[in-house]
Amino acid sequence: MLIYKIVPQDLWQDAVAEGLFTGAEIDHEDGYIHFSTAEQVQETAAKHFAGQEDLLLVALDTERFSAIKWEVSRGGALFPHLYGMFRPDQVVWVKPLPLKGGVHVFPELGV
């Protein structure tokens, strides 16, 4: 199963240069890297990244990461969280998340 992380381009470029993605500021504060499922990621973008440009969508395969835990959010939905870090070369793909008309345009998910 693919899960998704929305990442600012500069943060991802830093991770690629360092060979390790340790998360965004909110991830550091919470102690895990936040991810969304295909069904959740558009709402995540609208809620937490509204109007932001220069974003990337990073896809990971849950089968490759034993440290992923599914935990209940404040709204009651199960979200995937990674307790740890990952190398950029472990991802399935990275695609741009352009902003058009104030809304993020998503690539086909699950591919």
Gaussian input, Z-matrix of N, CA and C with variables (Angstrom, degrees):
# hf/3-21g

backbone

0 1
 N
 C     1     B1
 C     2     B2     1     A1
 N     3     B3     2     A2     1     D1
 C     4     B4     3     A3     2     D2
 C     5     B5     4     A4     3     D3
 N     6     B6     5     A5     4     D4
 C     7     B7     6     A6     5     D5
 C     8     B8     7     A7     6     D6
 N     9     B9     8     A8     7     D7
 C    10    B10     9     A9     8     D8
 C    11    B11    10    A10     9     D9
 N    12    B12    11    A11    10    D10
 C    13    B13    12    A12    11    D11
 C    14    B14    13    A13    12    D12
 N    15    B15    14    A14    13    D13
 C    16    B16    15    A15    14    D14
 C    17    B17    16    A16    15    D15
 N    18    B18    17    A17    16    D16
 C    19    B19    18    A18    17    D17
 C    20    B20    19    A19    18    D18
 N    21    B21    20    A20    19    D19
 C    22    B22    21    A21    20    D20
 C    23    B23    22    A22    21    D21
 N    24    B24    23    A23    22    D22
 C    25    B25    24    A24    23    D23
 C    26    B26    25    A25    24    D24
 N    27    B27    26    A26    25    D25
 C    28    B28    27    A27    26    D26
 C    29    B29    28    A28    27    D27
 N    30    B30    29    A29    28    D28
 C    31    B31    30    A30    29    D29
 C    32    B32    31    A31    30    D30
 N    33    B33    32    A32    31    D31
 C    34    B34    33    A33    32    D32
 C    35    B35    34    A34    33    D33
 N    36    B36    35    A35    34    D34
 C    37    B37    36    A36    35    D35
 C    38    B38    37    A37    36    D36
 N    39    B39    38    A38    37    D37
 C    40    B40    39    A39    38    D38
 C    41    B41    40    A40    39    D39
 N    42    B42    41    A41    40    D40
 C    43    B43    42    A42    41    D41
 C    44    B44    43    A43    42    D42
 N    45    B45    44    A44    43    D43
 C    46    B46    45    A45    44    D44
 C    47    B47    46    A46    45    D45
 N    48    B48    47    A47    46    D46
 C    49    B49    48    A48    47    D47
 C    50    B50    49    A49    48    D48
 N    51    B51    50    A50    49    D49
 C    52    B52    51    A51    50    D50
 C    53    B53    52    A52    51    D51
 N    54    B54    53    A53    52    D52
 C    55    B55    54    A54    53    D53
 C    56    B56    55    A55    54    D54
 N    57    B57    56    A56    55    D55
 C    58    B58    57    A57    56    D56
 C    59    B59    58    A58    57    D57
 N    60    B60    59    A59    58    D58
 C    61    B61    60    A60    59    D59
 C    62    B62    61    A61    60    D60
 N    63    B63    62    A62    61    D61
 C    64    B64    63    A63    62    D62
 C    65    B65    64    A64    63    D63
 N    66    B66    65    A65    64    D64
 C    67    B67    66    A66    65    D65
 C    68    B68    67    A67    66    D66
 N    69    B69    68    A68    67    D67
 C    70    B70    69    A69    68    D68
 C    71    B71    70    A70    69    D69
 N    72    B72    71    A71    70    D70
 C    73    B73    72    A72    71    D71
 C    74    B74    73    A73    72    D72
 N    75    B75    74    A74    73    D73
 C    76    B76    75    A75    74    D74
 C    77    B77    76    A76    75    D75
 N    78    B78    77    A77    76    D76
 C    79    B79    78    A78    77    D77
 C    80    B80    79    A79    78    D78
 N    81    B81    80    A80    79    D79
 C    82    B82    81    A81    80    D80
 C    83    B83    82    A82    81    D81
 N    84    B84    83    A83    82    D82
 C    85    B85    84    A84    83    D83
 C    86    B86    85    A85    84    D84
 N    87    B87    86    A86    85    D85
 C    88    B88    87    A87    86    D86
 C    89    B89    88    A88    87    D87
 N    90    B90    89    A89    88    D88
 C    91    B91    90    A90    89    D89
 C    92    B92    91    A91    90    D90
 N    93    B93    92    A92    91    D91
 C    94    B94    93    A93    92    D92
 C    95    B95    94    A94    93    D93
 N    96    B96    95    A95    94    D94
 C    97    B97    96    A96    95    D95
 C    98    B98    97    A97    96    D96
 N    99    B99    98    A98    97    D97
 C   100   B100    99    A99    98    D98
 C   101   B101   100   A100    99    D99
 N   102   B102   101   A101   100   D100
 C   103   B103   102   A102   101   D101
 C   104   B104   103   A103   102   D102
 N   105   B105   104   A104   103   D103
 C   106   B106   105   A105   104   D104
 C   107   B107   106   A106   105   D105
 N   108   B108   107   A107   106   D106
 C   109   B109   108   A108   107   D107
 C   110   B110   109   A109   108   D108
 N   111   B111   110   A110   109   D109
 C   112   B112   111   A111   110   D110
 C   113   B113   112   A112   111   D111
 N   114   B114   113   A113   112   D112
 C   115   B115   114   A114   113   D113
 C   116   B116   115   A115   114   D114
 N   117   B117   116   A116   115   D115
 C   118   B118   117   A117   116   D116
 C   119   B119   118   A118   117   D117
 N   120   B120   119   A119   118   D118
 C   121   B121   120   A120   119   D119
 C   122   B122   121   A121   120   D120
 N   123   B123   122   A122   121   D121
 C   124   B124   123   A123   122   D122
 C   125   B125   124   A124   123   D123
 N   126   B126   125   A125   124   D124
 C   127   B127   126   A126   125   D125
 C   128   B128   127   A127   126   D126
 N   129   B129   128   A128   127   D127
 C   130   B130   129   A129   128   D128
 C   131   B131   130   A130   129   D129
 N   132   B132   131   A131   130   D130
 C   133   B133   132   A132   131   D131
 C   134   B134   133   A133   132   D132
 N   135   B135   134   A134   133   D133
 C   136   B136   135   A135   134   D134
 C   137   B137   136   A136   135   D135
 N   138   B138   137   A137   136   D136
 C   139   B139   138   A138   137   D137
 C   140   B140   139   A139   138   D138
 N   141   B141   140   A140   139   D139
 C   142   B142   141   A141   140   D140
 C   143   B143   142   A142   141   D141
 N   144   B144   143   A143   142   D142
 C   145   B145   144   A144   143   D143
 C   146   B146   145   A145   144   D144
 N   147   B147   146   A146   145   D145
 C   148   B148   147   A147   146   D146
 C   149   B149   148   A148   147   D147
 N   150   B150   149   A149   148   D148
 C   151   B151   150   A150   149   D149
 C   152   B152   151   A151   150   D150
 N   153   B153   152   A152   151   D151
 C   154   B154   153   A153   152   D152
 C   155   B155   154   A154   153   D153
 N   156   B156   155   A155   154   D154
 C   157   B157   156   A156   155   D155
 C   158   B158   157   A157   156   D156
 N   159   B159   158   A158   157   D157
 C   160   B160   159   A159   158   D158
 C   161   B161   160   A160   159   D159
 N   162   B162   161   A161   160   D160
 C   163   B163   162   A162   161   D161
 C   164   B164   163   A163   162   D162
 N   165   B165   164   A164   163   D163
 C   166   B166   165   A165   164   D164
 C   167   B167   166   A166   165   D165
 N   168   B168   167   A167   166   D166
 C   169   B169   168   A168   167   D167
 C   170   B170   169   A169   168   D168
 N   171   B171   170   A170   169   D169
 C   172   B172   171   A171   170   D170
 C   173   B173   172   A172   171   D171
 N   174   B174   173   A173   172   D172
 C   175   B175   174   A174   173   D173
 C   176   B176   175   A175   174   D174
 N   177   B177   176   A176   175   D175
 C   178   B178   177   A177   176   D176
 C   179   B179   178   A178   177   D177
 N   180   B180   179   A179   178   D178
 C   181   B181   180   A180   179   D179
 C   182   B182   181   A181   180   D180
 N   183   B183   182   A182   181   D181
 C   184   B184   183   A183   182   D182
 C   185   B185   184   A184   183   D183
 N   186   B186   185   A185   184   D184
 C   187   B187   186   A186   185   D185
 C   188   B188   187   A187   186   D186
 N   189   B189   188   A188   187   D187
 C   190   B190   189   A189   188   D188
 C   191   B191   190   A190   189   D189
 N   192   B192   191   A191   190   D190
 C   193   B193   192   A192   191   D191
 C   194   B194   193   A193   192   D192
 N   195   B195   194   A194   193   D193
 C   196   B196   195   A195   194   D194
 C   197   B197   196   A196   195   D195
 N   198   B198   197   A197   196   D196
 C   199   B199   198   A198   197   D197
 C   200   B200   199   A199   198   D198
 N   201   B201   200   A200   199   D199
 C   202   B202   201   A201   200   D200
 C   203   B203   202   A202   201   D201
 N   204   B204   203   A203   202   D202
 C   205   B205   204   A204   203   D203
 C   206   B206   205   A205   204   D204
 N   207   B207   206   A206   205   D205
 C   208   B208   207   A207   206   D206
 C   209   B209   208   A208   207   D207
 N   210   B210   209   A209   208   D208
 C   211   B211   210   A210   209   D209
 C   212   B212   211   A211   210   D210
 N   213   B213   212   A212   211   D211
 C   214   B214   213   A213   212   D212
 C   215   B215   214   A214   213   D213
 N   216   B216   215   A215   214   D214
 C   217   B217   216   A216   215   D215
 C   218   B218   217   A217   216   D216
 N   219   B219   218   A218   217   D217
 C   220   B220   219   A219   218   D218
 C   221   B221   220   A220   219   D219
 N   222   B222   221   A221   220   D220
 C   223   B223   222   A222   221   D221
 C   224   B224   223   A223   222   D222
 N   225   B225   224   A224   223   D223
 C   226   B226   225   A225   224   D224
 C   227   B227   226   A226   225   D225
 N   228   B228   227   A227   226   D226
 C   229   B229   228   A228   227   D227
 C   230   B230   229   A229   228   D228
 N   231   B231   230   A230   229   D229
 C   232   B232   231   A231   230   D230
 C   233   B233   232   A232   231   D231
 N   234   B234   233   A233   232   D232
 C   235   B235   234   A234   233   D233
 C   236   B236   235   A235   234   D234
 N   237   B237   236   A236   235   D235
 C   238   B238   237   A237   236   D236
 C   239   B239   238   A238   237   D237
 N   240   B240   239   A239   238   D238
 C   241   B241   240   A240   239   D239
 C   242   B242   241   A241   240   D240
 N   243   B243   242   A242   241   D241
 C   244   B244   243   A243   242   D242
 C   245   B245   244   A244   243   D243
 N   246   B246   245   A245   244   D244
 C   247   B247   246   A246   245   D245
 C   248   B248   247   A247   246   D246
 N   249   B249   248   A248   247   D247
 C   250   B250   249   A249   248   D248
 C   251   B251   250   A250   249   D249
 N   252   B252   251   A251   250   D250
 C   253   B253   252   A252   251   D251
 C   254   B254   253   A253   252   D252
 N   255   B255   254   A254   253   D253
 C   256   B256   255   A255   254   D254
 C   257   B257   256   A256   255   D255
 N   258   B258   257   A257   256   D256
 C   259   B259   258   A258   257   D257
 C   260   B260   259   A259   258   D258
 N   261   B261   260   A260   259   D259
 C   262   B262   261   A261   260   D260
 C   263   B263   262   A262   261   D261
 N   264   B264   263   A263   262   D262
 C   265   B265   264   A264   263   D263
 C   266   B266   265   A265   264   D264
 N   267   B267   266   A266   265   D265
 C   268   B268   267   A267   266   D266
 C   269   B269   268   A268   267   D267
 N   270   B270   269   A269   268   D268
 C   271   B271   270   A270   269   D269
 C   272   B272   271   A271   270   D270
 N   273   B273   272   A272   271   D271
 C   274   B274   273   A273   272   D272
 C   275   B275   274   A274   273   D273
 N   276   B276   275   A275   274   D274
 C   277   B277   276   A276   275   D275
 C   278   B278   277   A277   276   D276
 N   279   B279   278   A278   277   D277
 C   280   B280   279   A279   278   D278
 C   281   B281   280   A280   279   D279
 N   282   B282   281   A281   280   D280
 C   283   B283   282   A282   281   D281
 C   284   B284   283   A283   282   D282
 N   285   B285   284   A284   283   D283
 C   286   B286   285   A285   284   D284
 C   287   B287   286   A286   285   D285
 N   288   B288   287   A287   286   D286
 C   289   B289   288   A288   287   D287
 C   290   B290   289   A289   288   D288
 N   291   B291   290   A290   289   D289
 C   292   B292   291   A291   290   D290
 C   293   B293   292   A292   291   D291
 N   294   B294   293   A293   292   D292
 C   295   B295   294   A294   293   D293
 C   296   B296   295   A295   294   D294
 N   297   B297   296   A296   295   D295
 C   298   B298   297   A297   296   D296
 C   299   B299   298   A298   297   D297
 N   300   B300   299   A299   298   D298
 C   301   B301   300   A300   299   D299
 C   302   B302   301   A301   300   D300
 N   303   B303   302   A302   301   D301
 C   304   B304   303   A303   302   D302
 C   305   B305   304   A304   303   D303
 N   306   B306   305   A305   304   D304
 C   307   B307   306   A306   305   D305
 C   308   B308   307   A307   306   D306
 N   309   B309   308   A308   307   D307
 C   310   B310   309   A309   308   D308
 C   311   B311   310   A310   309   D309
 N   312   B312   311   A311   310   D310
 C   313   B313   312   A312   311   D311
 C   314   B314   313   A313   312   D312
 N   315   B315   314   A314   313   D313
 C   316   B316   315   A315   314   D314
 C   317   B317   316   A316   315   D315
 N   318   B318   317   A317   316   D316
 C   319   B319   318   A318   317   D317
 C   320   B320   319   A319   318   D318
 N   321   B321   320   A320   319   D319
 C   322   B322   321   A321   320   D320
 C   323   B323   322   A322   321   D321
 N   324   B324   323   A323   322   D322
 C   325   B325   324   A324   323   D323
 C   326   B326   325   A325   324   D324
 N   327   B327   326   A326   325   D325
 C   328   B328   327   A327   326   D326
 C   329   B329   328   A328   327   D327
 N   330   B330   329   A329   328   D328
 C   331   B331   330   A330   329   D329
 C   332   B332   331   A331   330   D330

   B1=1.4547
   B2=1.5262
   B3=1.3249
   B4=1.4606
   B5=1.5254
   B6=1.3233
   B7=1.4566
   B8=1.5207
   B9=1.3444
   B10=1.4570
   B11=1.5174
   B12=1.3424
   B13=1.4567
   B14=1.5207
   B15=1.3248
   B16=1.4589
   B17=1.5259
   B18=1.3299
   B19=1.4608
   B20=1.5281
   B21=1.3304
   B22=1.4711
   B23=1.5378
   B24=1.3295
   B25=1.4627
   B26=1.5217
   B27=1.3304
   B28=1.4625
   B29=1.5254
   B30=1.3211
   B31=1.4601
   B32=1.5273
   B33=1.3366
   B34=1.4588
   B35=1.5295
   B36=1.3192
   B37=1.4674
   B38=1.5308
   B39=1.3324
   B40=1.4655
   B41=1.5304
   B42=1.3304
   B43=1.4693
   B44=1.5266
   B45=1.3157
   B46=1.4684
   B47=1.5261
   B48=1.3189
   B49=1.4703
   B50=1.5198
   B51=1.3297
   B52=1.4625
   B53=1.5230
   B54=1.3388
   B55=1.4588
   B56=1.5138
   B57=1.3641
   B58=1.4616
   B59=1.5279
   B60=1.3348
   B61=1.4596
   B62=1.5173
   B63=1.3198
   B64=1.4640
   B65=1.5192
   B66=1.3378
   B67=1.4525
   B68=1.5157
   B69=1.3198
   B70=1.4609
   B71=1.5320
   B72=1.2958
   B73=1.4656
   B74=1.5309
   B75=1.3324
   B76=1.4686
   B77=1.5317
   B78=1.3288
   B79=1.4667
   B80=1.5286
   B81=1.3246
   B82=1.4702
   B83=1.5318
   B84=1.3265
   B85=1.4695
   B86=1.5256
   B87=1.3344
   B88=1.4655
   B89=1.5333
   B90=1.3262
   B91=1.4635
   B92=1.5165
   B93=1.3223
   B94=1.4633
   B95=1.5181
   B96=1.3318
   B97=1.4586
   B98=1.5267
   B99=1.3130
   B100=1.4642
   B101=1.5276
   B102=1.3135
   B103=1.4593
   B104=1.5194
   B105=1.3150
   B106=1.4654
   B107=1.5157
   B108=1.3161
   B109=1.4595
   B110=1.5291
   B111=1.3196
   B112=1.4611
   B113=1.5314
   B114=1.3185
   B115=1.4706
   B116=1.5282
   B117=1.3093
   B118=1.4652
   B119=1.5224
   B120=1.3171
   B121=1.4638
   B122=1.5302
   B123=1.3146
   B124=1.4625
   B125=1.5259
   B126=1.3113
   B127=1.4631
   B128=1.5309
   B129=1.3238
   B130=1.4615
   B131=1.5192
   B132=1.3218
   B133=1.4693
   B134=1.5244
   B135=1.3316
   B136=1.4667
   B137=1.5309
   B138=1.3149
   B139=1.4588
   B140=1.5269
   B141=1.3271
   B142=1.4636
   B143=1.5334
   B144=1.3308
   B145=1.4641
   B146=1.5240
   B147=1.3139
   B148=1.4652
   B149=1.5278
   B150=1.3290
   B151=1.4531
   B152=1.5178
   B153=1.3151
   B154=1.4665
   B155=1.5225
   B156=1.3062
   B157=1.4641
   B158=1.5189
   B159=1.3238
   B160=1.4665
   B161=1.5189
   B162=1.3331
   B163=1.4615
   B164=1.5234
   B165=1.3133
   B166=1.4579
   B167=1.5271
   B168=1.3089
   B169=1.4580
   B170=1.5266
   B171=1.3225
   B172=1.4602
   B173=1.5257
   B174=1.3281
   B175=1.4662
   B176=1.5230
   B177=1.3287
   B178=1.4657
   B179=1.5169
   B180=1.3042
   B181=1.4553
   B182=1.5300
   B183=1.3292
   B184=1.4633
   B185=1.5348
   B186=1.3130
   B187=1.4629
   B188=1.5233
   B189=1.3278
   B190=1.4671
   B191=1.5244
   B192=1.3370
   B193=1.4584
   B194=1.5245
   B195=1.3041
   B196=1.4596
   B197=1.5251
   B198=1.3422
   B199=1.4642
   B200=1.5356
   B201=1.3328
   B202=1.4657
   B203=1.5179
   B204=1.3137
   B205=1.4626
   B206=1.5270
   B207=1.3140
   B208=1.4583
   B209=1.5152
   B210=1.3407
   B211=1.4538
   B212=1.5250
   B213=1.3146
   B214=1.4567
   B215=1.5302
   B216=1.3259
   B217=1.4680
   B218=1.5272
   B219=1.3274
   B220=1.4709
   B221=1.5301
   B222=1.3312
   B223=1.4572
   B224=1.5190
   B225=1.3266
   B226=1.4539
   B227=1.5153
   B228=1.3465
   B229=1.4663
   B230=1.5218
   B231=1.3256
   B232=1.4631
   B233=1.5212
   B234=1.3338
   B235=1.4641
   B236=1.5193
   B237=1.3397
   B238=1.4583
   B239=1.5291
   B240=1.3150
   B241=1.4631
   B242=1.5220
   B243=1.3183
   B244=1.4524
   B245=1.5151
   B246=1.3142
   B247=1.4570
   B248=1.5184
   B249=1.2908
   B250=1.4553
   B251=1.5086
   B252=1.2987
   B253=1.4576
   B254=1.5211
   B255=1.3159
   B256=1.4577
   B257=1.5233
   B258=1.3182
   B259=1.4618
   B260=1.5241
   B261=1.3075
   B262=1.4691
   B263=1.5269
   B264=1.3217
   B265=1.4583
   B266=1.5312
   B267=1.3312
   B268=1.4687
   B269=1.5285
   B270=1.3234
   B271=1.4606
   B272=1.5208
   B273=1.3222
   B274=1.4647
   B275=1.5225
   B276=1.3179
   B277=1.4653
   B278=1.5221
   B279=1.3534
   B280=1.4596
   B281=1.5212
   B282=1.3350
   B283=1.4655
   B284=1.5215
   B285=1.3326
   B286=1.4703
   B287=1.5232
   B288=1.3163
   B289=1.4581
   B290=1.5280
   B291=1.3368
   B292=1.4684
   B293=1.5233
   B294=1.3145
   B295=1.4590
   B296=1.5209
   B297=1.3214
   B298=1.4706
   B299=1.5122
   B300=1.3210
   B301=1.4586
   B302=1.5139
   B303=1.3212
   B304=1.4579
   B305=1.5192
   B306=1.3457
   B307=1.4662
   B308=1.5300
   B309=1.3158
   B310=1.4569
   B311=1.5237
   B312=1.3291
   B313=1.4562
   B314=1.5217
   B315=1.3248
   B316=1.4551
   B317=1.5239
   B318=1.3306
   B319=1.4639
   B320=1.5194
   B321=1.3172
   B322=1.4593
   B323=1.5229
   B324=1.3078
   B325=1.4563
   B326=1.5244
   B327=1.3064
   B328=1.4510
   B329=1.5050
   B330=1.3261
   B331=1.4796
   B332=1.5125
   A1=108.48
   A2=115.58
   A3=119.73
   A4=110.17
   A5=114.64
   A6=122.66
   A7=107.10
   A8=116.09
   A9=119.82
   A10=111.92
   A11=113.52
   A12=122.50
   A13=107.39
   A14=116.02
   A15=121.27
   A16=106.71
   A17=115.61
   A18=120.65
   A19=109.94
   A20=117.95
   A21=119.68
   A22=109.88
   A23=116.31
   A24=120.53
   A25=112.56
   A26=118.26
   A27=119.90
   A28=111.57
   A29=117.80
   A30=120.92
   A31=110.60
   A32=116.51
   A33=120.15
   A34=110.78
   A35=117.20
   A36=120.70
   A37=110.41
   A38=116.76
   A39=120.80
   A40=110.41
   A41=116.46
   A42=120.61
   A43=110.82
   A44=116.25
   A45=119.93
   A46=109.75
   A47=116.56
   A48=120.45
   A49=111.87
   A50=116.84
   A51=121.78
   A52=112.64
   A53=116.35
   A54=120.32
   A55=114.13
   A56=116.48
   A57=120.12
   A58=110.29
   A59=116.06
   A60=121.20
   A61=107.69
   A62=116.11
   A63=121.14
   A64=112.59
   A65=117.15
   A66=120.82
   A67=112.72
   A68=113.66
   A69=122.14
   A70=108.37
   A71=116.17
   A72=121.03
   A73=111.95
   A74=117.54
   A75=120.77
   A76=111.16
   A77=115.96
   A78=120.14
   A79=110.23
   A80=115.83
   A81=120.23
   A82=110.32
   A83=116.37
   A84=120.34
   A85=111.53
   A86=116.99
   A87=121.06
   A88=113.58
   A89=117.52
   A90=120.53
   A91=114.60
   A92=118.02
   A93=122.52
   A94=108.53
   A95=116.22
   A96=121.35
   A97=108.24
   A98=115.49
   A99=122.70
   A100=110.25
   A101=116.21
   A102=122.92
   A103=108.87
   A104=115.33
   A105=122.35
   A106=108.81
   A107=115.49
   A108=120.90
   A109=108.36
   A110=116.28
   A111=121.13
   A112=110.90
   A113=115.92
   A114=120.11
   A115=112.35
   A116=118.43
   A117=122.36
   A118=114.47
   A119=117.83
   A120=120.45
   A121=113.77
   A122=119.14
   A123=119.31
   A124=110.81
   A125=117.35
   A126=120.58
   A127=110.74
   A128=116.30
   A129=120.50
   A130=110.09
   A131=117.30
   A132=121.29
   A133=110.81
   A134=116.71
   A135=120.86
   A136=111.43
   A137=116.85
   A138=121.20
   A139=113.04
   A140=117.16
   A141=120.54
   A142=114.88
   A143=117.56
   A144=120.60
   A145=112.58
   A146=117.79
   A147=122.37
   A148=110.68
   A149=115.40
   A150=121.52
   A151=115.58
   A152=118.18
   A153=120.53
   A154=110.86
   A155=114.59
   A156=121.19
   A157=109.18
   A158=115.71
   A159=122.62
   A160=112.50
   A161=115.14
   A162=120.62
   A163=110.68
   A164=114.88
   A165=122.11
   A166=108.48
   A167=115.06
   A168=121.00
   A169=106.88
   A170=115.90
   A171=122.84
   A172=107.76
   A173=116.42
   A174=121.80
   A175=110.22
   A176=116.19
   A177=122.73
   A178=109.04
   A179=115.40
   A180=121.87
   A181=107.81
   A182=117.30
   A183=121.10
   A184=112.32
   A185=117.61
   A186=120.67
   A187=112.13
   A188=116.73
   A189=120.93
   A190=112.96
   A191=117.82
   A192=120.86
   A193=110.88
   A194=116.59
   A195=120.16
   A196=112.60
   A197=117.36
   A198=120.57
   A199=113.29
   A200=118.48
   A201=120.16
   A202=109.44
   A203=114.66
   A204=121.11
   A205=107.75
   A206=115.25
   A207=121.48
   A208=107.22
   A209=115.69
   A210=120.02
   A211=110.81
   A212=114.69
   A213=122.06
   A214=109.98
   A215=115.29
   A216=120.70
   A217=109.48
   A218=114.84
   A219=119.25
   A220=111.58
   A221=116.38
   A222=121.02
   A223=114.04
   A224=117.33
   A225=120.95
   A226=115.66
   A227=118.04
   A228=120.66
   A229=110.28
   A230=115.90
   A231=121.25
   A232=109.44
   A233=116.37
   A234=122.20
   A235=108.92
   A236=116.72
   A237=119.85
   A238=110.93
   A239=115.69
   A240=122.74
   A241=107.99
   A242=116.29
   A243=121.14
   A244=108.93
   A245=115.65
   A246=122.03
   A247=107.23
   A248=114.69
   A249=121.43
   A250=109.91
   A251=115.71
   A252=123.12
   A253=107.95
   A254=115.85
   A255=118.80
   A256=109.90
   A257=114.20
   A258=121.04
   A259=108.88
   A260=117.55
   A261=119.58
   A262=113.70
   A263=117.80
   A264=119.08
   A265=112.79
   A266=117.20
   A267=121.14
   A268=112.78
   A269=118.13
   A270=120.11
   A271=110.53
   A272=115.19
   A273=121.43
   A274=109.35
   A275=116.01
   A276=121.05
   A277=110.96
   A278=113.71
   A279=123.14
   A280=106.42
   A281=116.48
   A282=120.96
   A283=109.77
   A284=116.25
   A285=119.43
   A286=111.01
   A287=115.12
   A288=122.45
   A289=107.10
   A290=115.82
   A291=119.15
   A292=112.23
   A293=113.44
   A294=121.98
   A295=107.72
   A296=117.03
   A297=121.71
   A298=108.81
   A299=115.18
   A300=119.52
   A301=112.38
   A302=116.60
   A303=121.10
   A304=114.98
   A305=117.05
   A306=121.46
   A307=108.76
   A308=116.70
   A309=120.33
   A310=110.25
   A311=114.76
   A312=121.48
   A313=107.62
   A314=115.47
   A315=121.42
   A316=111.92
   A317=116.23
   A318=118.82
   A319=109.22
   A320=116.15
   A321=119.39
   A322=107.77
   A323=116.80
   A324=121.48
   A325=110.89
   A326=115.37
   A327=120.82
   A328=113.30
   A329=116.45
   A330=119.73
   A331=109.39
   D1=134.70
   D2=176.45
   D3=-88.74
   D4=140.43
   D5=171.27
   D6=-124.76
   D7=162.42
   D8=-168.04
   D9=-130.86
   D10=144.93
   D11=175.67
   D12=-127.15
   D13=127.47
   D14=174.58
   D15=-90.35
   D16=125.56
   D17=-172.43
   D18=-134.79
   D19=132.04
   D20=171.68
   D21=-60.84
   D22=141.80
   D23=-176.54
   D24=-55.69
   D25=-42.52
   D26=-177.78
   D27=-64.71
   D28=-37.20
   D29=177.75
   D30=-65.96
   D31=-40.47
   D32=178.82
   D33=-67.60
   D34=-40.14
   D35=178.15
   D36=-61.18
   D37=-39.68
   D38=176.46
   D39=-62.76
   D40=-42.25
   D41=-179.89
   D42=-64.11
   D43=-41.64
   D44=178.76
   D45=-63.32
   D46=-44.16
   D47=179.90
   D48=-63.08
   D49=-37.71
   D50=-178.72
   D51=-86.23
   D52=-17.39
   D53=-178.60
   D54=79.46
   D55=15.02
   D56=-177.55
   D57=-155.52
   D58=130.87
   D59=173.72
   D60=-101.56
   D61=116.90
   D62=-178.05
   D63=-102.19
   D64=-4.96
   D65=178.27
   D66=109.67
   D67=170.00
   D68=176.53
   D69=-89.35
   D70=176.77
   D71=-178.08
   D72=-55.22
   D73=-44.80
   D74=-179.69
   D75=-63.18
   D76=-34.85
   D77=177.97
   D78=-65.16
   D79=-43.85
   D80=178.80
   D81=-61.66
   D82=-41.88
   D83=179.97
   D84=-63.42
   D85=-40.09
   D86=-175.27
   D87=-87.38
   D88=-15.56
   D89=177.57
   D90=86.75
   D91=12.75
   D92=176.61
   D93=-159.01
   D94=161.65
   D95=178.55
   D96=-91.02
   D97=124.91
   D98=179.51
   D99=-77.87
   D100=134.86
   D101=173.11
   D102=-130.25
   D103=167.95
   D104=175.27
   D105=-132.39
   D106=154.55
   D107=172.09
   D108=-82.59
   D109=173.13
   D110=177.55
   D111=-58.96
   D112=-35.36
   D113=-179.93
   D114=-74.98
   D115=-20.33
   D116=-174.79
   D117=-102.25
   D118=-22.91
   D119=-165.64
   D120=-67.13
   D121=-33.27
   D122=178.86
   D123=-67.85
   D124=-39.02
   D125=176.01
   D126=-66.43
   D127=-38.15
   D128=176.26
   D129=-59.82
   D130=-45.29
   D131=179.10
   D132=-60.91
   D133=-46.38
   D134=-178.33
   D135=-64.87
   D136=-37.78
   D137=-175.57
   D138=-80.26
   D139=-41.37
   D140=-171.35
   D141=-110.22
   D142=-12.54
   D143=-176.10
   D144=-131.32
   D145=21.61
   D146=-176.57
   D147=-54.75
   D148=128.25
   D149=175.82
   D150=76.28
   D151=-1.62
   D152=-178.19
   D153=-83.27
   D154=133.64
   D155=177.07
   D156=-101.00
   D157=176.48
   D158=176.51
   D159=59.40
   D160=43.65
   D161=177.29
   D162=-106.17
   D163=154.04
   D164=174.81
   D165=-123.00
   D166=152.92
   D167=173.95
   D168=-110.88
   D169=121.17
   D170=-176.90
   D171=-108.85
   D172=128.90
   D173=-179.50
   D174=-108.64
   D175=131.73
   D176=175.61
   D177=-122.79
   D178=149.23
   D179=176.16
   D180=-94.37
   D181=120.79
   D182=-177.25
   D183=-60.36
   D184=-25.17
   D185=-178.63
   D186=-68.18
   D187=-18.21
   D188=-178.23
   D189=-89.13
   D190=-5.84
   D191=-172.19
   D192=-131.67
   D193=106.34
   D194=-179.20
   D195=-75.16
   D196=-17.12
   D197=-176.68
   D198=-84.72
   D199=3.60
   D200=179.17
   D201=-77.16
   D202=131.85
   D203=177.01
   D204=-122.88
   D205=141.77
   D206=177.04
   D207=-97.39
   D208=117.62
   D209=-174.40
   D210=-129.28
   D211=150.29
   D212=-177.45
   D213=-76.10
   D214=130.95
   D215=176.89
   D216=-85.09
   D217=176.77
   D218=177.81
   D219=-57.96
   D220=-31.86
   D221=-179.41
   D222=-84.67
   D223=-2.55
   D224=176.73
   D225=97.28
   D226=-7.84
   D227=179.72
   D228=-82.91
   D229=151.74
   D230=175.79
   D231=-84.84
   D232=126.59
   D233=177.70
   D234=-120.24
   D235=144.65
   D236=176.56
   D237=-81.28
   D238=134.01
   D239=177.81
   D240=-127.48
   D241=137.90
   D242=177.39
   D243=-106.47
   D244=115.98
   D245=176.23
   D246=-88.94
   D247=87.21
   D248=-177.47
   D249=149.72
   D250=-163.56
   D251=-179.33
   D252=-123.98
   D253=173.15
   D254=174.17
   D255=-145.83
   D256=156.47
   D257=176.86
   D258=-86.23
   D259=141.90
   D260=177.74
   D261=-56.55
   D262=-28.32
   D263=179.86
   D264=-76.50
   D265=-1.50
   D266=177.18
   D267=-90.51
   D268=-7.89
   D269=-176.20
   D270=-80.46
   D271=157.16
   D272=178.50
   D273=-77.52
   D274=-46.83
   D275=175.99
   D276=-161.57
   D277=162.78
   D278=174.41
   D279=-131.95
   D280=127.04
   D281=-178.62
   D282=-132.71
   D283=149.88
   D284=177.14
   D285=-64.42
   D286=151.37
   D287=177.37
   D288=-123.49
   D289=76.37
   D290=-174.36
   D291=-68.89
   D292=156.45
   D293=178.39
   D294=-107.72
   D295=120.26
   D296=178.80
   D297=-131.42
   D298=121.82
   D299=-179.00
   D300=62.34
   D301=29.64
   D302=178.33
   D303=82.38
   D304=3.17
   D305=-177.95
   D306=-124.20
   D307=138.29
   D308=177.46
   D309=-73.33
   D310=136.61
   D311=179.51
   D312=-101.27
   D313=116.68
   D314=-174.88
   D315=-92.35
   D316=143.89
   D317=170.95
   D318=-72.39
   D319=173.93
   D320=174.46
   D321=-63.77
   D322=131.00
   D323=-176.66
   D324=-97.01
   D325=152.44
   D326=178.13
   D327=85.56
   D328=6.69
   D329=-178.70
   D330=-111.26

